[in-house]
Amino acid sequence: MAKIGETESTNKINMIGVGTTIEGSINSSENIRFDGNLVGNLNTKGKVFIGQSGTVTGEIRCKNCEVEGIVDGKVVVTELLSLRSMSKVYGEIKTGKLAIEPGATFTGKCDMGGKKAEITEPVAKLKEERR
């Protein structure tokens, strides 16, 4: 619980309900729960939750993301991306950490956990050592 004078920004949630369709970009500094449809980009400093009935066609950029619905596009998450068992993700993922439950569908490209040079250099050295 927040002390008097402090804001509870981590508890604020923007909700887009079932039956709502948004075409365009959404920018927010708070958490967002999406149960409707978005055709466009979603950018927030908080967490994004895509519910079972939610669909996003476009780019998502956020701190954390949990997907139960459908995402078709690019997902850029600085910390943790969680794909629940009923989720379907098509496109490109860039994330610090990735959790995928059995039953989830992911088709596309994934970059996880660091810069490409940090990942490929140790692999190249290991291959040379094995020769």
DSSP file (Angstrom, degrees, kcal/mol; ACC not computed):
  #  RESIDUE AA STRUCTURE BP1 BP2  ACC     N-H-->O    O-->H-N    N-H-->O    O-->H-N    TCO  KAPPA ALPHA  PHI   PSI    X-CA   Y-CA   Z-CA
    1    1 A M              0   0    0      0, 0.0     2,-0.1     0, 0.0     7,-0.0   0.000 360.0 360.0 360.0 140.9    0.0    0.0    0.0
    2    2 A A        -     0   0    0      4,-0.1     2,-0.1     1,-0.1     3,-0.1  -0.456 360.0-119.5 -78.1 149.4    1.3    3.5   -0.8
    3    3 A K    >   -     0   0    0      1,-0.2     3,-2.2    -2,-0.1    -1,-0.1  -0.408  48.6 -73.4 -79.2 163.9    2.0    6.0    1.8
    4    4 A I  T 3  S+     0   0    0      1,-0.3    -1,-0.2    -2,-0.1     3,-0.1  -0.364 123.7  22.8 -58.8 131.8    0.1    9.3    1.9
    5    5 A G  T 3  S+     0   0    0      1,-0.3     2,-0.3    -3,-0.1    -1,-0.3   0.205 100.2 108.3  94.4 -15.0    1.4   11.5   -0.9
    6    6 A E    <   -     0   0    0     -3,-2.2    -1,-0.3     2,-0.0     2,-0.3  -0.683  64.7-130.7 -93.4 149.3    2.7    8.6   -3.0
    7    7 A T        -     0   0    0     -2,-0.3     2,-0.7    -3,-0.1     3,-0.2  -0.732   4.6-140.1 -96.5 149.8    1.0    7.6   -6.2
    8    8 A E    >   +     0   0    0     -2,-0.3     3,-1.7     1,-0.2     4,-0.4  -0.501  40.3 155.2-102.8  61.5    0.2    3.9   -6.9
    9    9 A S  G >   +     0   0    0     -2,-0.7     3,-0.8     1,-0.3    22,-0.4   0.768  67.5  61.7 -63.4 -26.8    1.2    4.1  -10.6
   10   10 A T  G 3  S+     0   0    0      1,-0.2    -1,-0.3    -3,-0.2    37,-0.1   0.670 103.0  51.9 -74.2 -14.0    1.9    0.3  -10.7
   11   11 A N  G <  S+     0   0    0     -3,-1.7     2,-0.4     2,-0.0    -1,-0.2   0.505  84.5 103.1 -97.8  -5.7   -1.8   -0.3   -9.8
   12   12 A K    <   -     0   0    0     -3,-0.8    19,-1.1    -4,-0.4     2,-0.4  -0.639  50.7-175.6 -80.1 130.6   -3.3    1.8  -12.6
   13   13 A I  E     -a   31   0A   0     -2,-0.4     2,-0.5    17,-0.1    19,-0.2  -0.990  20.5-149.3-132.4 126.4   -4.6   -0.2  -15.5
   14   14 A N  E     -a   32   0A   0     17,-2.7    19,-3.3    -2,-0.4     2,-0.5  -0.813  23.9-156.8 -86.0 129.4   -6.0    1.1  -18.8
   15   15 A M  E     -a   33   0A   0     -2,-0.5     2,-0.6    17,-0.2    19,-0.2  -0.942  16.8-169.1-118.1 128.5   -8.6   -1.4  -20.0
   16   16 A I  E     -a   34   0A   0     17,-2.7    19,-3.3    -2,-0.5    20,-0.7  -0.963  29.0-144.7-111.4 113.8   -9.8   -1.9  -23.6
   17   17 A G    >   -     0   0    0     -2,-0.6     3,-1.7    18,-0.2    20,-0.2  -0.166  22.7 -77.0 -85.0 169.5  -12.8   -4.2  -23.5
   18   18 A V  T 3  S+     0   0    0      1,-0.2    18,-0.2    18,-0.1    -1,-0.2  -0.337 117.0  29.1 -58.5 137.8  -14.3   -6.9  -25.6
   19   19 A G  T 3  S+     0   0    0     16,-0.3     2,-0.5     1,-0.3    -1,-0.2   0.363  92.4 117.9  90.3  -5.0  -16.0   -5.5  -28.7
   20   20 A T    <   -     0   0    0     -3,-1.7    17,-3.0     2,-0.0     2,-0.4  -0.833  43.0-169.3 -97.9 130.8  -13.8   -2.4  -28.9
   21   21 A T  E     -b   37   0A   0     -2,-0.5     2,-0.4    15,-0.2    17,-0.2  -0.980   0.6-169.5-119.7 130.3  -11.6   -1.9  -32.0
   22   22 A I  E     -b   38   0A   0     15,-2.8    17,-2.8    -2,-0.4     2,-0.5  -0.974   5.7-165.9-119.8 130.9   -8.9    0.7  -32.1
   23   23 A E  E     +b   39   0A   0     -2,-0.4     2,-0.3    15,-0.2    17,-0.2  -0.968  58.9  34.1-115.2 116.4   -7.1    1.7  -35.3
   24   24 A G  S    S-     0   0    0     15,-2.0     2,-0.3    -2,-0.5    -2,-0.1  -0.881  94.7 -42.3 136.8-170.0   -4.0    3.8  -34.6
   25   25 A S        -     0   0    0     -2,-0.3     2,-0.5    15,-0.2    17,-0.2  -0.729  39.6-156.8-100.2 144.8   -1.2    4.1  -32.1
   26   26 A I  E     -c   42   0A   0     15,-2.9    17,-2.9    -2,-0.3     2,-0.4  -0.984   9.6-175.9-119.6 127.7   -1.6    4.0  -28.3
   27   27 A N  E     +c   43   0A   0     -2,-0.5     2,-0.3    15,-0.2    17,-0.2  -0.988  14.7 157.2-122.7 132.6    1.0    5.6  -26.0
   28   28 A S  E     -c   44   0A   0     15,-2.3    17,-1.1    -2,-0.4    18,-0.2  -0.988  42.5-150.4-150.9 155.9    0.8    5.2  -22.2
   29   29 A S  S    S+     0   0    0     -2,-0.3     2,-0.2    15,-0.2    15,-0.1   0.388  83.7  66.6-103.3   0.3    3.0    5.4  -19.1
   30   30 A E  S    S-     0   0    0      1,-0.1    16,-0.6    16,-0.1   -17,-0.1  -0.566  95.5 -76.3-114.4 176.7    0.7    2.9  -17.3
   31   31 A N  E     -a   13   0A   0    -19,-1.1   -17,-2.7   -22,-0.4     2,-0.4  -0.367  43.6-154.5 -70.6 152.0   -0.2   -0.7  -17.5
   32   32 A I  E     -ad  14  48A   0     15,-2.7    17,-2.7   -19,-0.2     2,-0.5  -0.997  11.5-162.9-134.6 131.7   -2.7   -1.8  -20.3
   33   33 A R  E     -ad  15  49A   0    -19,-3.3   -17,-2.7    -2,-0.4     2,-0.6  -0.970  14.6-163.4-110.5 126.5   -5.1   -4.7  -20.4
   34   34 A F  E     +ad  16  50A   0     15,-3.5    17,-2.4    -2,-0.5    20,-0.3  -0.929  31.1 149.8-118.1 111.3   -6.3   -5.4  -23.9
   35   35 A D        +     0   0    0    -19,-3.3   -16,-0.3    -2,-0.6   -18,-0.2   0.370  67.0  62.3-113.6  -1.4   -9.4   -7.6  -24.5
   36   36 A G  S    S-     0   0    0    -20,-0.7    19,-2.2   -18,-0.2     2,-0.4  -0.008  95.6 -75.9-100.6-152.1  -10.5   -5.8  -27.7
   37   37 A N  E     -be  21  55A   0    -17,-3.0   -15,-2.8   -20,-0.2     2,-0.4  -0.941  35.7-171.1-118.9 135.7   -8.8   -5.4  -31.1
   38   38 A L  E     -be  22  56A   0     17,-2.4    19,-2.9    -2,-0.4     2,-0.6  -0.993  10.0-174.8-126.1 127.3   -5.9   -3.1  -32.0
   39   39 A V  E     +be  23  57A   0    -17,-2.8   -15,-2.0    -2,-0.4     2,-0.3  -0.895  67.8  36.3-115.6  96.2   -4.7   -2.4  -35.5
   40   40 A G  S    S-     0   0    0     17,-1.7     2,-0.3    -2,-0.6   -15,-0.2  -0.979  98.2 -41.3 154.1-162.8   -1.7   -0.2  -34.8
   41   41 A N        -     0   0    0     -2,-0.3   -15,-2.9    17,-0.2     2,-0.5  -0.755  36.6-158.2-106.3 147.4    1.1    0.2  -32.4
   42   42 A L  E     +cf  26  60A   0     17,-3.2    19,-2.8    -2,-0.3     2,-0.4  -0.985  14.5 175.7-125.8 119.9    1.1   -0.1  -28.6
   43   43 A N  E     +cf  27  61A   0    -17,-2.9   -15,-2.3    -2,-0.5     2,-0.3  -0.983  10.0 152.5-131.2 120.8    3.8    1.6  -26.6
   44   44 A T  E     -c   28   0A   0     17,-2.6   -15,-0.2    -2,-0.4    19,-0.2  -0.991  45.4-140.0-146.2 153.6    3.9    1.8  -22.7
   45   45 A K  S    S+     0   0    0    -17,-1.1   -16,-0.1    -2,-0.3   -14,-0.1   0.553  92.0  54.8 -84.3  -9.3    6.4    2.0  -19.9
   46   46 A G  S    S-     0   0    0    -16,-0.6    17,-2.2   -18,-0.2    18,-1.0   0.086 102.3 -55.0-101.9-148.4    4.3   -0.5  -17.9
   47   47 A K  E     - g   0  64A   0     16,-0.2   -15,-2.7    15,-0.2     2,-0.5  -0.744  38.7-150.3-100.7 144.4    3.0   -4.0  -18.5
   48   48 A V  E     -dg  32  65A   0     16,-2.3    18,-2.6    -2,-0.3     2,-0.5  -0.960   9.5-170.4-112.8 131.1    0.8   -5.1  -21.4
   49   49 A F  E     -dg  33  66A   0    -17,-2.7   -15,-3.5    -2,-0.5     2,-0.7  -0.982   5.5-163.2-121.7 119.2   -1.7   -7.9  -20.9
   50   50 A I  E     -dg  34  67A   0     16,-2.7    18,-2.9    -2,-0.5    19,-0.9  -0.898  19.5-146.8-101.5 109.5   -3.5   -9.3  -24.0
   51   51 A G    >   -     0   0    0    -17,-2.4     3,-1.6    -2,-0.7    19,-0.2  -0.073  31.1 -90.9 -69.9 173.7   -6.5  -11.3  -22.8
   52   52 A Q  T 3  S+     0   0    0      1,-0.3    -1,-0.1    17,-0.1   -17,-0.1   0.819 129.4  41.7 -57.0 -34.7   -7.9  -14.4  -24.5
   53   53 A S  T 3  S+     0   0    0     16,-0.1    -1,-0.3     2,-0.0     2,-0.2   0.458  95.9 107.9 -92.2  -0.9  -10.3  -12.3  -26.7
   54   54 A G    <   -     0   0    0     -3,-1.6    16,-2.4   -20,-0.3     2,-0.4  -0.532  44.4-175.9 -82.3 142.0   -7.6   -9.6  -27.4
   55   55 A T  E     -eh  37  70A   0    -19,-2.2   -17,-2.4    -2,-0.2     2,-0.4  -1.000   5.7-171.0-135.6 137.3   -5.9   -9.2  -30.8
   56   56 A V  E     -eh  38  71A   0     14,-2.3    16,-2.9    -2,-0.4     2,-0.6  -0.991   4.8-174.1-128.5 124.3   -3.1   -6.9  -31.7
   57   57 A T  E     +eh  39  72A   0    -19,-2.9   -17,-1.7    -2,-0.4     2,-0.3  -0.921  63.8  33.2-116.0 102.1   -1.9   -6.4  -35.3
   58   58 A G  E    S- h   0  73A   0     14,-1.3    16,-0.6    -2,-0.6     2,-0.4  -0.991 100.4 -31.6 152.1-153.5    1.1   -4.1  -35.1
   59   59 A E  E     - h   0  74A   0     -2,-0.3   -17,-3.2    14,-0.2     2,-0.5  -0.860  42.0-162.6-109.5 136.0    4.0   -3.4  -32.8
   60   60 A I  E     +fh  42  75A   0     14,-2.8    16,-3.2    -2,-0.4     2,-0.4  -0.970   8.6 179.5-115.2 130.0    4.0   -3.7  -29.0
   61   61 A R  E     +fh  43  76A   0    -19,-2.8   -17,-2.6    -2,-0.5     2,-0.3  -0.992  25.3 125.3-129.5 123.6    6.8   -2.0  -26.9
   62   62 A C  E     - h   0  77A   0     14,-2.2    16,-1.9    -2,-0.4    17,-0.2  -0.949  64.7-104.4-162.7 178.6    6.7   -2.3  -23.2
   63   63 A K  S    S+     0   0    0    -17,-2.2    16,-2.5     1,-0.3    17,-0.4   0.924 102.9   3.6 -81.1 -49.6    8.5   -3.3  -20.0
   64   64 A N  E     -g   47   0A   0    -18,-1.0   -16,-2.3    15,-0.2     2,-0.3  -0.960  68.3-168.3-135.3 152.3    6.6   -6.7  -19.4
   65   65 A C  E     -gi  48  81A   0     15,-2.4    17,-2.9    -2,-0.3     2,-0.4  -0.995  10.0-170.1-147.2 137.5    4.0   -8.5  -21.5
   66   66 A E  E     -gi  49  82A   0    -18,-2.6   -16,-2.7    -2,-0.3     2,-0.5  -0.996  14.7-162.7-127.2 126.2    1.7  -11.4  -20.9
   67   67 A V  E     +gi  50  83A   0     15,-2.9    17,-2.8    -2,-0.4    20,-0.3  -0.936  32.0 149.7-118.7 125.8   -0.2  -12.8  -23.9
   68   68 A E  S    S+     0   0    0    -18,-2.9   -17,-0.2    -2,-0.5    -1,-0.1   0.491  73.9  47.4-115.5 -19.0   -3.3  -15.0  -23.9
   69   69 A G  S    S-     0   0    0    -19,-0.9    19,-2.3    18,-0.1     2,-0.4   0.257 101.5 -57.8 -98.9-140.0   -4.7  -13.8  -27.2
   70   70 A I  E     -hj  55  88A   0    -16,-2.4   -14,-2.3   -19,-0.2     2,-0.4  -0.931  38.7-177.2-119.1 132.5   -3.3  -13.1  -30.6
   71   71 A V  E     -hj  56  89A   0     17,-2.6    19,-2.8    -2,-0.4     2,-0.5  -0.997   2.3-177.2-127.6 127.5   -0.4  -10.9  -31.7
   72   72 A D  E     +hj  57  90A   0    -16,-2.9   -14,-1.3    -2,-0.4     2,-0.3  -0.898  58.6  29.2-124.7  99.3    0.6  -10.4  -35.3
   73   73 A G  E    S-hj  58  91A   0     17,-2.4    19,-1.0    -2,-0.5     2,-0.4  -0.995  99.8 -23.5 154.1-151.0    3.6   -8.2  -35.5
   74   74 A K  E     -hj  59  92A   0    -16,-0.6   -14,-2.8    -2,-0.3     2,-0.5  -0.818  44.9-165.4-102.9 135.9    6.7   -7.2  -33.6
   75   75 A V  E     -hj  60  93A   0     17,-3.0    19,-2.7    -2,-0.4     2,-0.5  -0.978   5.1-176.5-122.8 119.0    6.9   -7.5  -29.8
   76   76 A V  E     +hj  61  94A   0    -16,-3.2   -14,-2.2    -2,-0.5     2,-0.4  -0.956   8.6 172.7-118.7 113.4    9.7   -5.6  -28.0
   77   77 A V  E     -hj  62  95A   0     17,-3.0    19,-0.9    -2,-0.5   -14,-0.2  -0.981  24.1-158.2-125.8 125.5    9.8   -6.3  -24.2
   78   78 A T  E    S+     0   0A   0    -16,-1.9   -15,-0.2    -2,-0.4   -14,-0.1   0.819  85.3  10.0 -74.3 -29.6   12.7   -5.0  -22.0
   79   79 A E  E    S-     0   0A   0    -16,-2.5    18,-2.4   -17,-0.2     2,-0.5   0.634 120.4  -1.8-113.1 -92.2   12.1   -7.5  -19.2
   80   80 A L  E     - j   0  97A   0    -17,-0.4   -15,-2.4    16,-0.2     2,-0.5  -0.922  43.9-169.3-119.6 128.9    9.7  -10.6  -19.4
   81   81 A L  E     -ij  65  98A   0     16,-2.3    18,-2.7    -2,-0.5     2,-0.5  -0.971  12.6-166.5-109.8 122.3    7.4  -11.8  -22.2
   82   82 A S  E     -ij  66  99A   0    -17,-2.9   -15,-2.9    -2,-0.5     2,-0.7  -0.947   6.6-163.4-113.5 121.6    5.0  -14.6  -21.1
   83   83 A L  E     -ij  67 100A   0     16,-3.3    18,-2.7    -2,-0.5    21,-0.2  -0.911  17.3-148.3-103.3 111.1    3.1  -16.6  -23.7
   84   84 A R    >   -     0   0    0    -17,-2.8     3,-2.0    -2,-0.7    19,-0.0  -0.255  30.8 -95.6 -75.7 166.7    0.2  -18.4  -22.1
   85   85 A S  T 3  S+     0   0    0      1,-0.3    -1,-0.1    19,-0.1   -17,-0.1   0.753 123.1  45.5 -58.7 -29.3   -1.0  -21.8  -23.4
   86   86 A M  T 3  S+     0   0    0    -19,-0.1    -1,-0.3    18,-0.1   -18,-0.1   0.408  90.3 115.1 -95.2   3.3   -3.8  -20.3  -25.5
   87   87 A S    <   -     0   0    0     -3,-2.0    18,-2.3   -20,-0.3     2,-0.4  -0.329  46.4-162.0 -76.9 155.1   -1.7  -17.5  -27.1
   88   88 A K  E     -jk  70 105A   0    -19,-2.3   -17,-2.6    16,-0.2     2,-0.5  -0.965  10.5-179.5-136.2 117.8   -0.8  -17.2  -30.7
   89   89 A V  E     -jk  71 106A   0     16,-2.8    18,-2.4    -2,-0.4     2,-0.5  -0.980   3.3-178.9-124.7 125.5    2.1  -14.9  -31.7
   90   90 A Y  E     +jk  72 107A   0    -19,-2.8   -17,-2.4    -2,-0.5     2,-0.4  -0.984  50.9  25.5-124.5 119.9    3.2  -14.4  -35.3
   91   91 A G  E    S-jk  73 108A   0     16,-2.5    18,-1.6    -2,-0.5     2,-0.4  -0.991  96.1 -16.8 138.5-142.6    6.2  -12.1  -36.1
   92   92 A E  E     -jk  74 109A   0    -19,-1.0   -17,-3.0    -2,-0.4     2,-0.4  -0.880  46.4-165.0-113.9 136.1    9.3  -10.9  -34.4
   93   93 A I  E     +jk  75 110A   0     16,-3.0    18,-2.7    -2,-0.4     2,-0.4  -0.970   9.3 178.0-119.5 133.7   10.1  -11.0  -30.6
   94   94 A K  E     +jk  76 111A   0    -19,-2.7   -17,-3.0    -2,-0.4     2,-0.3  -0.976  26.5 146.9-128.8 119.0   12.9   -9.1  -28.9
   95   95 A T  E     -jk  77 112A   0     16,-2.3    18,-2.3    -2,-0.4    19,-0.3  -0.984  54.7-131.8-151.6 157.4   12.9   -9.6  -25.1
   96   96 A G  E    S+     0   0A   0    -19,-0.9     2,-0.3   -17,-0.4   -16,-0.2   0.921  98.9   7.8 -73.9 -46.3   15.1   -9.9  -22.1
   97   97 A K  E     -j   80   0A   0    -18,-2.4   -16,-2.3   -20,-0.1     2,-0.4  -0.977  68.6-157.4-137.3 149.3   13.4  -13.1  -20.8
   98   98 A L  E     -j   81   0A   0     -2,-0.3     2,-0.5   -18,-0.2   -16,-0.2  -0.993   6.6-174.1-133.3 130.3   10.8  -15.4  -22.5
   99   99 A A  E     -j   82   0A   0    -18,-2.7   -16,-3.3    -2,-0.4     2,-0.5  -0.991   7.7-175.4-123.0 124.5    8.4  -17.9  -20.8
  100  100 A I  E     -j   83   0A   0     -2,-0.5   -16,-0.2   -18,-0.2   -15,-0.1  -0.974  12.7-148.9-124.4 121.2    6.3  -20.1  -23.1
  101  101 A E    >   -     0   0    0    -18,-2.7     3,-1.9    -2,-0.5     2,-0.0  -0.548  37.2 -90.0 -81.6 150.6    3.7  -22.4  -21.7
  102  102 A P  T 3  S+     0   0    0      0, 0.0    -1,-0.1     0, 0.0     3,-0.1  -0.378 115.4  34.7 -57.7 135.7    2.9  -25.7  -23.5
  103  103 A G  T 3  S+     0   0    0      1,-0.4   -19,-0.1   -17,-0.1   -18,-0.1   0.118  86.2 125.9 103.2 -19.3    0.2  -25.1  -26.1
  104  104 A A    <   -     0   0    0     -3,-1.9     2,-0.5   -21,-0.2    -1,-0.4  -0.393  52.9-138.8 -69.7 150.0    1.3  -21.6  -27.0
  105  105 A T  E     +k   88   0A   0    -18,-2.3   -16,-2.8    -3,-0.1     2,-0.4  -0.953  25.2 170.7-113.4 127.4    1.9  -20.9  -30.7
  106  106 A F  E     +k   89   0A   0     -2,-0.5     2,-0.5   -18,-0.2   -16,-0.2  -0.970   3.3 173.4-136.7 122.6    4.9  -18.8  -31.8
  107  107 A T  E     +k   90   0A   0    -18,-2.4   -16,-2.5    -2,-0.4     2,-0.3  -0.979  47.7  41.6-128.3 117.4    5.9  -18.5  -35.4
  108  108 A G  E    S-k   91   0A   0     -2,-0.5     2,-0.4   -18,-0.2   -16,-0.2  -0.999  89.0 -34.4 152.7-151.4    8.6  -16.0  -36.3
  109  109 A K  E     -k   92   0A   0    -18,-1.6   -16,-3.0    -2,-0.3     2,-0.4  -0.866  44.3-164.5-113.9 142.4   12.0  -14.7  -35.1
  110  110 A C  E     -k   93   0A   0     -2,-0.4     2,-0.5   -18,-0.2   -16,-0.2  -0.988  11.0-176.1-133.4 127.1   13.2  -14.3  -31.5
  111  111 A D  E     +k   94   0A   0    -18,-2.7   -16,-2.3    -2,-0.4     2,-0.4  -0.989  23.3 178.5-114.8 124.1   16.1  -12.4  -30.1
  112  112 A M  E     +k   95   0A   0     -2,-0.5   -16,-0.2   -18,-0.2   -15,-0.1  -0.982  43.2   1.2-135.1 137.8   16.4  -12.9  -26.3
  113  113 A G  S    S-     0   0    0    -18,-2.3     2,-0.3    -2,-0.4   -17,-0.1   0.411 107.9 -11.6  83.2   2.0   18.6  -11.8  -23.5
  114  114 A G  S    S-     0   0    0    -19,-0.3     2,-0.1     4,-0.0   -19,-0.1  -0.977  88.2 -37.4 163.9-175.3   21.2   -9.5  -25.0
  115  115 A K     >  -     0   0    0     -2,-0.3     4,-1.3     1,-0.1     3,-0.4  -0.438  52.6-118.4 -75.1 150.5   23.0   -8.0  -27.9
  116  116 A K  H  > S+     0   0    0      1,-0.2     4,-2.8     2,-0.2     3,-0.3   0.874 113.6  54.1 -58.5 -40.9   23.6  -10.2  -30.9
  117  117 A A  H  > S+     0   0    0      1,-0.2     4,-1.9     2,-0.2    -1,-0.2   0.877 105.5  54.2 -62.9 -37.3   27.4   -9.9  -30.7
  118  118 A E  H  4 S+     0   0    0     -3,-0.4    -1,-0.2     1,-0.2    -2,-0.2   0.817 115.3  40.3 -65.4 -30.4   27.3  -11.0  -27.0
  119  119 A I  H  X S+     0   0    0     -4,-1.3     4,-0.9    -3,-0.3    -2,-0.2   0.895 117.7  43.7 -85.3 -43.6   25.4  -14.2  -28.1
  120  120 A T  H  X S+     0   0    0     -4,-2.8     4,-2.3     1,-0.2     5,-0.2   0.812 103.2  63.4 -78.7 -30.8   27.3  -15.1  -31.3
  121  121 A E  H  X S+     0   0    0     -4,-1.9     4,-2.1    -5,-0.3     5,-0.2   0.933 104.1  45.8 -62.9 -47.7   30.9  -14.5  -30.2
  122  122 A P  H  > S+     0   0    0      0, 0.0     4,-2.1     0, 0.0    -1,-0.2   0.875 112.9  51.8 -62.1 -35.4   30.9  -17.3  -27.5
  123  123 A V  H  X S+     0   0    0     -4,-0.9     4,-2.1     2,-0.2    -2,-0.2   0.916 109.4  49.3 -66.4 -42.6   29.2  -19.7  -29.9
  124  124 A A  H  X S+     0   0    0     -4,-2.3     4,-1.9     1,-0.2    -1,-0.2   0.899 111.3  49.6 -63.2 -41.3   31.9  -19.0  -32.6
  125  125 A K  H  X S+     0   0    0     -4,-2.1     4,-2.1     1,-0.2    -1,-0.2   0.898 109.7  51.5 -64.5 -41.1   34.7  -19.6  -30.1
  126  126 A L  H  X S+     0   0    0     -4,-2.1     4,-1.5     1,-0.2    -2,-0.2   0.900 108.7  50.8 -63.1 -41.8   33.2  -22.8  -28.9
  127  127 A K  H  X S+     0   0    0     -4,-2.1     4,-0.7     1,-0.2    -1,-0.2   0.896 110.4  49.5 -63.2 -40.7   32.9  -24.1  -32.5
  128  128 A E  H >< S+     0   0    0     -4,-1.9     3,-0.7     1,-0.2    -1,-0.2   0.880 108.2  53.6 -66.4 -37.8   36.6  -23.2  -33.1
  129  129 A E  H 3< S+     0   0    0     -4,-2.1    -1,-0.2     1,-0.2    -2,-0.2   0.832 105.0  55.1 -65.7 -31.8   37.7  -25.1  -29.9
  130  130 A R  H 3<        0   0    0     -4,-1.5    -1,-0.2     1,-0.2    -2,-0.2   0.675 360.0 360.0 -76.2 -17.1   35.9  -28.2  -31.0
  131  131 A R    <<        0   0    0     -3,-0.7    -1,-0.2    -4,-0.7    -2,-0.1   0.477 360.0 360.0 -74.5 360.0   37.7  -28.4  -34.4
